[in-house]
Every structure is written in structure tokens, then in C-alpha cells.
């Protein structure tokens, strides 16, 4: 195991949890809001619609803005890229072997399912007025009942979908 924590493939969940807690505290202390990233996607969509002349005043965002969530989103993307490079845990495979074994190795269906899944996740996050980080971290941190209901639903539905998609050998693929 590497002595440098930045080159490890997996980090301690305790260290990561503490880091997320510190980030949450920092967000509340500096911008008086919890962490979440779907707002940045909503703002991007609103900016595109405004640029095309298709948005009106009825959108949930009052005009196109770039807020602090964009910095968080950029940090997530850049940090994930750096982490993958430093740990050597990056792959360019389009169709993971687990998917290929179950559904075939054609990239088209895999990418279509990934796109539809991403769309459904984003739609659900906006419908719930919060994403996994918004409800799962910020809302749970504030003891919001809706966020705890979300977390229970997340884990139950995740388990059901994993069993349906992967089968009974879920533990053997991890």
C-alpha cells in the first residue's frame, strides 16, 4: 500500500467523511448554503435557453448566473481526473466487462443507457429539489426529514436496481 494517500485507489471512508464535513462547514461559513451540484446544471440549461430565446421569467433560476456551485462542480471534475491519474485507476473502456458479460459488448446500448440514466437522475434531482449531495449530505446534516426519506429510498432502490442489473453476485464484482 502506498504511503502517499493521494496515490491510493481507495481512501478511508472516515477521512473522506471528515473532509466532506469540513467542506460542508466551509460552505455554510462562506456562502451560507450547503453543498450540492445540480443547481449548476440547472443554471447551465437556463443559460442555453436564454441564449436561444426560449426561457422566460417562470424558470426557477432568476436569469442565467454562474454561482459558487460551478466552482464545486469544476473541483469535482478536476479532482476526480487528478485522482485517477495519480492513483493509476483510470480506464478508457466504453463497455465495462461486467456490463459486457450481462448485456453484450456493443458501446451504443451502453452509452444510451448511461445517457438515459443520467437524464433520469438529473430529472429526479430537480423534481426533489436536491441532488444526492444536497439531500444526502446537506439535508441529512440539517436533520431534514425529506432528506432522510430520500436516503432510505436511495439505498433501497439502489439495492433493487443492482440486483436486477447485475444479479445475485453483486458482492463478487466489487
GIDA-V301730 format. One record per residue. N is the residue number from 1. SS is DSSP state (hx for helix, st for strand, lp for the rest). PHI is phi as a letter, one per 30 degrees, with the letter a starting at -180 (999 if undefined). OMEGA is omega in degrees with one decimal (* if undefined). Layout:
N/SS/PHI/OMEGA
N/SS/PHI/OMEGA
This chain:
1/lp/999/-177.7
2/lp/d/175.9
3/lp/d/179.9
4/lp/d/-177.5
5/hx/d/-179.0
6/hx/d/179.5
7/hx/c/178.9
8/lp/d/176.7
9/lp/d/179.0
10/lp/c/177.2
11/lp/c/177.0
12/lp/d/178.1
13/hx/d/178.7
14/hx/d/178.8
15/hx/d/179.7
16/hx/d/177.9
17/hx/d/177.7
18/hx/d/178.2
19/hx/d/178.0
20/hx/d/176.8
21/hx/d/178.0
22/hx/d/178.0
23/hx/d/178.2
24/hx/d/177.7
25/hx/e/-179.7
26/hx/d/179.3
27/hx/d/178.7
28/hx/d/-177.7
29/hx/d/-174.0
30/hx/c/-177.8
31/hx/b/177.7
32/lp/h/177.6
33/lp/b/175.5
34/lp/d/-179.0
35/lp/d/178.5
36/lp/a/-175.4
37/lp/b/-175.7
38/hx/d/177.4
39/hx/d/178.4
40/hx/d/178.3
41/hx/d/177.2
42/hx/d/178.8
43/hx/d/177.7
44/hx/d/178.7
45/hx/d/178.6
46/hx/d/178.4
47/hx/d/178.9
48/hx/d/179.8
49/hx/d/175.9
50/hx/d/180.0
51/hx/d/178.8
52/lp/d/-179.4
53/lp/i/-176.3
54/lp/c/-177.8
55/lp/c/175.6
56/lp/b/-177.0
57/lp/d/-177.5
58/lp/d/-179.1
59/lp/d/-177.7
60/lp/d/177.9
61/lp/c/-178.1
62/lp/d/-179.5
63/lp/i/-178.5
64/lp/d/178.7
65/lp/b/171.1
66/lp/c/-176.2
67/lp/c/-177.4
68/hx/d/179.1
69/hx/d/177.7
70/hx/d/178.0
71/hx/d/177.1
72/hx/d/179.7
73/hx/d/177.9
74/hx/d/178.2
75/hx/d/177.2
76/hx/d/-178.8
77/hx/d/-179.3
78/hx/d/179.0
79/hx/d/177.3
80/hx/d/178.8
81/hx/d/179.4
82/hx/d/180.0
83/hx/d/179.1
84/hx/d/179.0
85/hx/d/-176.5
86/hx/d/-178.1
87/hx/d/-176.8
88/lp/i/-176.8
89/lp/c/177.0
90/lp/b/-177.5
91/lp/b/177.0
92/lp/c/-177.9
93/lp/d/179.2
94/lp/d/-178.9
95/lp/b/178.2
96/lp/d/-176.6
97/hx/e/179.3
98/hx/d/177.1
99/hx/d/-177.5
100/hx/e/-179.5
101/hx/d/-175.8
102/hx/c/-171.1
103/hx/b/-178.7
104/lp/j/-172.8
105/lp/c/178.1
106/lp/d/-176.9
107/hx/d/-177.7
108/hx/e/178.9
109/hx/d/179.6
110/hx/d/-179.9
111/hx/d/178.3
112/hx/d/178.9
113/hx/d/178.5
114/hx/d/179.4
115/hx/d/179.9
116/hx/d/177.9
117/hx/d/177.7
118/hx/d/177.7
119/hx/d/179.9
120/hx/d/176.9
121/hx/d/-179.8
122/hx/d/178.3
123/hx/d/178.7
124/hx/d/179.1
125/hx/d/179.6
126/hx/d/177.6
127/hx/d/179.3
128/lp/d/-177.5
129/lp/h/176.3
130/lp/l/-179.5
131/lp/c/179.8
132/hx/e/179.3
133/hx/d/179.1
134/hx/d/179.4
135/hx/d/-172.7
136/hx/d/-179.6
137/hx/c/-174.6
138/hx/d/-179.0
139/hx/d/178.6
140/hx/d/177.7
141/hx/d/-179.6
142/lp/c/179.3
143/lp/i/177.2
144/lp/d/-178.2
145/hx/e/-179.2
146/hx/d/179.5
147/hx/d/177.5
148/hx/d/174.0
149/hx/d/177.1
150/hx/e/-178.1
151/hx/d/177.6
152/hx/d/178.5
153/hx/d/178.9
154/hx/d/-177.3
155/hx/d/179.3
156/hx/d/-179.1
157/hx/d/176.6
158/hx/d/177.5
159/hx/d/179.5
160/hx/d/-179.4
161/hx/d/178.3
162/hx/d/179.9
163/hx/d/179.6
164/hx/d/-176.4
165/hx/d/-170.9
166/hx/c/-177.7
167/lp/j/-174.4
168/lp/d/-177.4
169/lp/c/-177.0
170/hx/e/-176.6
171/hx/d/-177.1
172/hx/d/-178.5
173/hx/c/-175.9
174/lp/d/*
